[in-house]
């Protein structure tokens, strides 16, 4: 993999869908974006950060996730995922 450029901090804006809600994964009546969906959004943000650095045939997977909920996100909101540390 090529070296990541210092200071690169992509932003990934998300358009949540009904399947992203906690209610869709069994938490009936909880119509906010689920933690698993948020983690998936973060995975996409990480991929967007490094995809241009792959050499042919390379890929990447996450090894650790640290998520802090600061507020519920309703369907129709626009969550933003930012890479804040490399």
C-alpha positions, 0 to 999 in steps of 0.5 A: 500500500502506498503511504497515506498523505498527511492531513488527508481527512475525508468527509462521508455524508450519509443518506440513511434508509429505513433498513438503517434504523434500530427498529429494522434490526429488531429494536421495535419502535426505535426509529433512530439510526442503529449502531451497526449502521453507524459502524458501517458508515464509518467503515465506508469513510475509512475505505474512502480514505485509503482506496486510492492508496491500494496497490493492485490486488490489495484490500483492507479491513478494520481492526478496531472501532471506537464509537461515541453516541452524542445524540440520536440520529433520525431518518431524514438526518444527514449523518457525517462521518469524519476521519479524525485520527490515522 
